[in-house]
Amino acid sequence: MRLGAVGDVARTLPAASLVRAAYPGAHLAWLVEPGAASLLAGQPWIDEVLVFPRPALAQALRAFAPGSLLRTLRAFLTGLRARRFELVVDFHSILRSALLSLATGARRRVGYGPPFGRELAWALATHRARVAPARVSRFERNEGLVRFLGVEAKGPLHALHVASAVSVAMRERLGPGPLPVAMHPGTSPEAAHKRVHPSVFARAARALSTELGIPTVVTHGPSEDDLRLAEAVVREAPGAARLAPPTETLIELAALFANVRLAIGPDTGPLHVAALVGTPIVQLLGATDPVENAPWPGTPSRSLHAVRSRDGAHRHGALELSAEAIVAAARELLGPDRAPERAAGPAR
């Protein structure tokens, strides 16, 4: 169980795959909220994706429709309990996930002890893992919870699988020419403090084009705000950047990242998705903890630290970072051969 958000679900994938390695014949289900559910679709080691109907419950609550809320919740909980799960591994370990773990009826419910178990979630777990030290990356924390079960790795950990057909179709949508760099300037509204101003991305895109001959595609999420940020980058980098093909699911976004040379953006879910398909990343960090939010260690990366802008006129972003620093990090990752094109195919 890891309900959300996209980045947290992505960073749970490698550790959760160890559960499959330990129990190859088990039925492995993942309980997740709708926003991140499409990331799990098509992962060959997950047997079932269960979606918690949080938006429907919230809508019923806002509409003061207790009957609808209770019917929706009862139907979901009845179906959850009917599956007769034997073990729940709660990577989220907050009160909501702990209550859902309890609702499964499973006799073994494993979660984090303090400090990673929050909102007294640990009190509802039958087994509590204490991961040390307290300051570790999300990847290490999640792996620690599985190690607590006595599970040892068997072969390389899974990252994120993209089917060959999906990857090839995305390569065709990107069009002919050299593989581009991808930039993702947007964040969720709750993480707006992580944004870097679009002009910084635009200057970096122009430099990548003029100095290295590499084009840029700008990705964005489904929100209008995300689209505005992407369009601002394209507008300020004419000829050097263009909007990426639209992606309706997170797996399509993963396929897009699998077909670019490099991904650049703030510390968000899409950037962690890019790293998990094996694409090198330049992570732009603000006040977020660089240890806890370290990228997937199996993929080359560079993390740059931005500072908070003193210019209140920056509508789109609150962090300052030089485009030159971004380009320098990109050069390091691309290497002297400028990262020759990869053949389209299934992502790692």
C-alpha positions as CSV (number, residue, x, y, z in Angstrom):
1,M,0.0,0.0,0.0
2,R,1.2,3.4,-1.1
3,L,-1.8,5.7,-1.8
4,G,-0.1,8.7,-3.4
5,A,1.4,10.9,-4.6
6,V,3.0,10.2,-8.0
7,G,6.6,10.7,-6.8
8,D,6.0,8.6,-3.7
9,V,4.4,5.8,-5.5
10,A,7.2,5.8,-8.1
11,R,9.8,5.7,-5.3
12,T,8.0,2.7,-3.8
13,L,8.2,0.6,-6.9
14,P,11.7,-0.9,-6.5
15,A,11.2,-1.9,-2.9
16,A,7.7,-3.3,-3.5
17,S,9.1,-5.4,-6.3
18,L,11.1,-7.2,-3.6
19,V,7.9,-8.5,-2.2
20,R,7.2,-10.2,-5.5
21,A,10.8,-11.7,-5.4
22,A,10.1,-13.1,-2.0
23,Y,6.6,-14.5,-2.8
24,P,6.7,-15.4,-6.5
25,G,3.5,-17.4,-6.3
26,A,1.4,-14.9,-4.3
27,H,-1.3,-12.7,-5.5
28,L,0.2,-9.2,-5.2
29,A,-2.2,-6.3,-5.1
30,W,-1.4,-2.6,-4.7
31,L,-3.9,-0.1,-3.1
32,V,-3.5,3.4,-4.6
33,E,-5.4,6.5,-5.1
34,P,-6.6,7.5,-8.7
35,G,-3.9,10.1,-9.3
36,A,-1.1,7.6,-9.4
37,A,-3.0,4.5,-10.5
38,S,-2.0,4.7,-14.1
39,L,1.7,4.4,-13.1
40,L,1.1,0.9,-11.9
41,A,-0.8,-0.3,-15.0
42,G,1.1,-2.8,-17.0
43,Q,3.8,-3.5,-14.3
44,P,4.2,-7.3,-14.9
45,W,4.9,-8.2,-11.3
46,I,1.7,-6.6,-9.9
47,D,-1.4,-8.8,-10.2
48,E,-4.0,-6.3,-9.3
49,V,-4.3,-2.5,-8.9
50,L,-7.0,-1.5,-6.3
51,V,-8.1,2.1,-6.5
52,F,-9.3,3.8,-3.4
53,P,-12.2,6.1,-4.4
54,R,-11.1,9.2,-2.6
55,P,-12.4,11.7,-5.2
56,A,-15.9,10.2,-5.1
57,L,-15.9,10.2,-1.3
58,A,-14.7,13.8,-1.2
59,Q,-17.4,14.8,-3.8
60,A,-20.1,13.2,-1.7
61,L,-18.8,15.0,1.4
62,R,-18.7,18.4,-0.3
63,A,-22.3,17.8,-1.6
64,F,-23.5,16.9,1.9
65,A,-24.6,13.5,0.5
66,P,-24.0,11.1,3.4
67,G,-26.0,8.3,1.8
68,S,-23.8,8.4,-1.3
69,L,-20.6,8.6,0.8
70,L,-21.6,5.6,2.9
71,R,-22.7,3.5,-0.1
72,T,-19.4,4.1,-1.9
73,L,-17.3,3.5,1.1
74,R,-19.2,0.3,2.1
75,A,-18.9,-1.1,-1.4
76,F,-15.2,-0.5,-1.5
77,L,-14.5,-1.9,2.0
78,T,-16.6,-4.9,1.3
79,G,-14.7,-5.7,-1.8
80,L,-11.4,-5.1,0.0
81,R,-12.2,-7.5,2.8
82,A,-13.6,-10.2,0.5
83,R,-10.1,-10.6,-1.0
84,R,-8.9,-12.1,2.3
85,F,-5.4,-10.6,2.2
86,E,-2.9,-12.3,4.5
87,L,-0.3,-9.6,4.6
88,V,-0.4,-5.8,4.2
89,V,2.8,-3.8,3.8
90,D,1.9,-0.2,4.4
91,F,4.6,2.0,2.8
92,H,2.4,5.1,3.5
93,S,1.9,4.6,7.2
94,I,-0.5,7.5,7.9
95,L,-3.8,7.2,9.7
96,R,-5.8,6.8,6.4
97,S,-3.6,4.0,5.1
98,A,-3.5,2.3,8.6
99,L,-7.3,2.3,8.7
100,L,-7.5,0.8,5.3
101,S,-5.0,-1.8,6.3
102,L,-7.1,-2.7,9.3
103,A,-10.2,-2.9,7.0
104,T,-8.6,-5.6,4.9
105,G,-8.9,-8.0,7.8
106,A,-5.3,-9.1,7.3
107,R,-3.8,-10.6,10.4
108,R,-0.3,-9.2,9.6
109,R,-0.1,-5.5,9.0
110,V,3.4,-4.2,8.6
111,G,4.1,-0.4,8.8
112,Y,6.7,2.0,9.9
113,G,7.3,2.8,13.6
114,P,8.0,6.5,14.5
115,P,9.2,8.8,13.0
116,F,8.2,7.5,9.6
117,G,4.9,6.1,10.9
118,R,2.8,9.3,11.4
119,E,-0.6,10.2,12.8
120,L,-0.3,7.3,15.2
121,A,-0.6,4.9,12.2
122,W,1.9,2.6,13.9
123,A,-0.6,1.9,16.7
124,L,-2.8,0.0,14.2
125,A,0.1,-2.1,12.7
126,T,0.8,-5.5,14.0
127,H,4.5,-5.2,13.1
128,R,6.4,-1.9,13.2
129,A,9.7,-1.4,11.4
130,R,12.1,1.2,12.8
131,V,14.3,2.3,9.9
132,A,17.7,3.8,10.8
133,P,19.1,6.4,10.4
134,A,16.2,8.8,10.5
135,R,17.5,10.8,7.5
136,V,17.6,8.4,4.5
137,S,16.3,8.6,1.0
138,R,12.8,7.5,0.3
139,F,14.2,4.6,-1.7
140,E,16.3,3.4,1.2
141,R,13.4,3.9,3.6
142,N,11.1,1.8,1.5
143,E,13.6,-0.9,1.1
144,G,14.1,-0.9,4.8
145,L,10.5,-1.7,5.4
146,V,10.8,-4.8,3.1
147,R,14.0,-5.9,4.7
148,F,12.1,-5.8,8.0
149,L,10.1,-8.7,6.6
150,G,13.3,-10.7,6.3
151,V,13.2,-10.3,2.5
152,E,16.6,-10.3,0.7
153,A,17.0,-9.1,-2.9
154,K,17.2,-11.7,-5.6
155,G,18.7,-10.2,-8.6
156,P,18.4,-6.5,-9.7
157,L,15.4,-4.6,-8.3
158,H,12.6,-3.7,-10.8
159,A,12.4,0.0,-11.6
160,L,9.6,1.0,-14.0
161,H,8.5,-1.2,-16.9
162,V,7.2,0.4,-20.1
163,A,5.9,-2.0,-22.8
164,S,7.8,-2.0,-26.0
165,A,4.8,-1.1,-28.1
166,V,4.0,2.0,-25.9
167,S,7.7,3.1,-26.1
168,V,7.9,2.7,-29.9
169,A,4.6,4.6,-30.4
170,M,5.9,7.5,-28.3
171,R,9.1,7.6,-30.3
172,E,7.0,8.0,-33.5
173,R,5.0,10.8,-31.9
174,L,8.2,12.6,-31.0
175,G,8.9,12.7,-34.7
176,P,12.1,12.4,-36.7
177,G,15.4,14.0,-35.8
178,P,17.7,13.7,-32.8
179,L,16.4,12.6,-29.5
180,P,15.6,15.7,-27.4
181,V,16.0,16.7,-23.9
182,A,12.8,16.9,-21.8
183,M,12.1,19.7,-19.4
184,H,9.2,19.6,-16.9
185,P,8.8,23.0,-15.3
186,G,5.5,22.3,-13.5
187,T,4.6,21.0,-10.1
188,S,1.4,20.3,-8.2
189,P,-0.3,23.3,-6.7
190,E,0.8,22.1,-3.2
191,A,4.4,22.1,-4.4
192,A,4.5,25.4,-6.2
193,H,7.4,26.5,-3.9
194,K,9.6,24.0,-5.8
195,R,9.2,25.8,-9.2
196,V,11.9,27.5,-11.1
197,H,10.9,30.4,-13.3
198,P,10.1,29.5,-16.9
199,S,12.7,31.9,-18.2
200,V,15.5,29.8,-16.6
201,F,14.3,26.7,-18.5
202,A,14.0,28.8,-21.7
203,R,17.6,30.1,-21.4
204,A,18.8,26.5,-20.8
205,A,16.9,25.2,-23.8
206,R,18.4,27.9,-26.0
207,A,21.9,27.0,-24.8
208,L,21.4,23.3,-25.4
209,S,20.2,24.1,-28.9
210,T,23.0,26.5,-29.9
211,E,25.9,24.9,-28.1
212,L,25.1,21.2,-28.4
213,G,22.5,21.1,-31.2
214,I,20.0,19.3,-29.0
215,P,16.3,20.2,-29.1
216,T,14.0,20.4,-26.1
217,V,10.5,19.2,-25.5
218,V,8.6,20.6,-22.6
219,T,6.3,18.2,-20.8
220,H,3.4,19.2,-18.6
221,G,0.7,17.7,-16.4
222,P,-3.1,17.8,-16.9
223,S,-3.7,21.1,-15.1
224,E,-4.1,24.5,-16.9
225,D,-1.4,25.9,-14.7
226,D,1.1,23.2,-15.8
227,L,0.3,23.9,-19.4
228,R,0.8,27.7,-18.9
229,L,4.2,27.1,-17.5
230,A,5.2,24.8,-20.4
231,E,3.9,27.3,-22.9
232,A,5.9,30.0,-21.3
233,V,9.1,28.1,-21.7
234,V,8.3,27.4,-25.4
235,R,7.4,31.0,-26.0
236,E,10.7,32.3,-24.6
237,A,12.8,29.7,-26.5
238,P,11.4,29.9,-30.0
239,G,13.0,27.3,-32.3
240,A,14.8,25.6,-29.4
241,A,11.9,24.2,-27.4
242,R,8.4,22.8,-28.3
243,L,5.6,21.3,-26.4
244,A,6.0,17.5,-25.9
245,P,3.2,15.3,-27.3
246,P,0.3,15.1,-24.8
247,T,0.4,12.1,-22.4
248,E,-2.9,10.9,-21.1
249,T,-1.4,8.4,-18.6
250,L,1.7,8.3,-16.4
251,I,2.9,5.2,-18.4
252,E,2.7,7.3,-21.5
253,L,4.7,10.0,-19.7
254,A,7.2,7.3,-18.7
255,A,7.4,6.2,-22.3
256,L,8.2,9.8,-23.4
257,F,11.0,10.0,-20.8
258,A,12.3,6.7,-22.0
259,N,12.8,8.3,-25.5
260,V,14.7,11.4,-24.5
261,R,18.4,11.9,-23.7
262,L,17.9,13.7,-20.4
263,A,15.2,15.1,-18.2
264,I,15.4,18.4,-16.3
265,G,13.0,19.7,-13.7
266,P,12.2,20.3,-10.0
267,D,11.9,17.6,-7.4
268,T,8.5,16.2,-8.6
269,G,6.9,12.9,-9.4
270,P,7.6,13.1,-13.2
271,L,11.3,13.5,-12.6
272,H,11.4,10.4,-10.4
273,V,9.5,8.6,-13.2
274,A,12.2,9.6,-15.7
275,A,14.9,8.3,-13.5
276,L,13.1,5.0,-13.0
277,V,13.0,4.3,-16.8
278,G,16.8,4.9,-16.9
279,T,16.9,8.4,-18.3
280,P,19.6,10.6,-16.7
281,I,18.1,13.6,-14.8
282,V,19.0,17.1,-13.6
283,Q,17.1,17.6,-10.4
284,L,16.4,21.2,-9.3
285,L,16.1,21.4,-5.5
286,G,14.8,24.2,-3.4
287,A,14.1,23.8,0.3
288,T,13.4,20.1,0.0
289,D,15.7,17.7,1.8
290,P,18.4,16.5,-0.7
291,V,19.0,13.3,1.2
292,E,15.3,12.2,1.5
293,N,14.5,13.2,-2.1
294,A,17.7,11.8,-3.7
295,P,17.0,10.4,-7.1
296,W,16.9,6.7,-8.0
297,P,20.6,5.6,-7.5
298,G,20.5,3.2,-10.5
299,T,20.4,6.2,-12.9
300,P,23.0,8.9,-13.5
301,S,21.8,12.2,-12.0
302,R,22.9,15.7,-10.9
303,S,21.1,17.7,-8.2
304,L,21.3,21.5,-8.3
305,H,20.3,23.7,-5.3
306,A,18.3,26.8,-6.0
307,V,17.6,29.7,-3.7
308,R,14.3,31.5,-3.0
309,S,13.8,34.5,-5.1
310,R,13.5,37.9,-3.5
311,D,11.5,39.2,-6.5
312,G,7.8,39.0,-5.6
313,A,6.9,39.6,-9.2
314,H,7.8,36.0,-10.1
315,R,4.3,34.7,-10.7
316,H,5.3,31.3,-11.9
317,G,8.2,30.4,-9.6
318,A,9.9,31.3,-6.4
319,L,13.4,29.7,-7.0
320,E,16.4,31.3,-8.6
321,L,18.9,29.1,-10.5
322,S,21.3,29.9,-13.3
323,A,20.6,28.4,-16.7
324,E,24.4,28.0,-17.0
325,A,24.4,25.6,-14.0
326,I,21.7,23.5,-15.6
327,V,23.6,23.3,-18.9
328,A,26.8,22.4,-17.2
329,A,25.1,19.6,-15.4
330,A,23.5,18.5,-18.6
331,R,26.9,18.4,-20.3
332,E,28.3,16.2,-17.6
333,L,25.5,13.7,-17.9
334,L,25.5,13.7,-21.7
335,G,29.2,13.1,-21.8
336,P,31.7,13.9,-24.5
337,D,29.7,12.0,-27.1
338,R,26.5,14.0,-26.2
339,A,24.7,10.8,-25.4
340,P,24.0,9.2,-28.8
341,E,20.5,8.1,-29.5
342,R,19.1,5.0,-27.9
343,A,17.1,2.5,-29.9
344,A,13.4,2.7,-29.1
345,G,12.2,-0.2,-27.0
346,P,11.1,-1.3,-23.6
347,A,12.3,0.9,-20.8
348,R,14.2,-0.5,-17.9
